[in-house]
Amino acid sequence: MTAEMESEQRAEQGAEQYQCCGLLQQDLTELCAWAGITSVPRVTVRPSCAATEGAESCRLGERCIQVELQNDSDPRSVCGVFLRGWKVEEEMLGVLSKCLPALGNLKALNLWSTGLTDHILPALGVMVARCPRLWSLTLEGNPLPEHSFHMLMGASSTLSHLSLRNNCIDDRAARLLGQGLSSMRSSNHSLLSLVLSFNRISDVGAEHIAEGLRWNRSLLSLSLAHNHIGDAGAVKLAEVLQPFKLRHEEVVERRRLLMEEQGQPRAAESSNGHALSLQGSAAADKLSQAKQRTGTTKKKLRPLQTPDAAAAVVQRVASRSSRELKQPHHRARPGRIAGCGGGAGEAGGSWGKTGAALPLAE
């Protein structure tokens, strides 16, 4: 038992010390030998529409890796890697995790029906992140019981295209994918195209995906063909494809993010738990201070008049009324009032056609 552990340790150390040269077949052979993998996959050039010289086809189930070359005369110019119909186990994925990052021109990785599991999917995500120019990932025909595909769509993902066709994705997986697209706390900023066709998404799953699109501002293409989405799910998706109103919690979160970007302090919390803006909190402080000043100020009362003083006031009013009755004409008051509603000839004045206010008469 000790000898086996020592041999495995030496193999791991040898694999770590090996420096990949960028020739995929050579690197695979060396690393498989260090890992104890006897069946080394065969590397062939993928045939294109126009017959490419030296292109060979792979039989279904054969341990074969097809590649596309950016320059037909340069075997190091691999830009696409295709695996189809054979199981990629954890040991083989470890070998690929060392070979593929050494391909400086690798842009697309396609794994069709390769028996991926939830256990090895995080290692696949690490490998994808280590490939500097990889932007397209296709995982078709790889159903996962725990639906871990959302782990490839985090905020730190660099993928621009992700295809998850024919993976038995249901409403539970759609909810996780919607959260991977965006939430109020984080959002995917790199993904431009997402393919979810030929799955089991219903109206409930479509609503989860629509929720994920509310805060996502990067996705340009979404394929949901051949699912179980009806009118209700289509309506939910259509609502986020046009201008829509933000909810209260979304408005609060957006204000918080904007203030953090501008380096401003956080907004104050109101008594009912809702966040106030800076201007709103300042206005609330001023209002409370005004109420306090009003409550502490004592109202001044006018002193009561004596009977003699009241009789003198009545006499002055009577003499003034007798003088006004003797005057034959009324004098115009120099003041003006805008917006009066009285008609012509009334004491309130009236509006002319130009909207000018008329003088009032005493």
Buried (B, 14 or more C-beta within 10 A) or exposed (E): EEEEEEEEEEBEEBBEEBEBEBBBBBBBBBBBBBBEBEEBBBBBBBBEEEEBEEBEEBEEEEBBBBBBBEEEEEBBBBBBBBBBBBEBBEEBBBBBBBBBBBBEBBBBBBBBBBBBBEEBBEBBBEBBBEBEEBBBBBBBBBBBEEBBBBBBBEEEBBBBBBBBBBBBBBBEBBBBBBBBBBBBEEBBBBBEBBBBBBBBBBBBBBBBBBBBBBBBEEBEEBBBEBBBBEEEBBEBBEBBEEEEEEEEEEEBBEBBEEBEEEEEEEBBEEEEEEBBEBEBBEEBEEEEEEEEEEEEEEEEEEEEEEEEEEEEEEEEEEEEEEEEEEEEEEEEEEEEEEEBEBEEEEEEBEBEEEEEBBEBEE
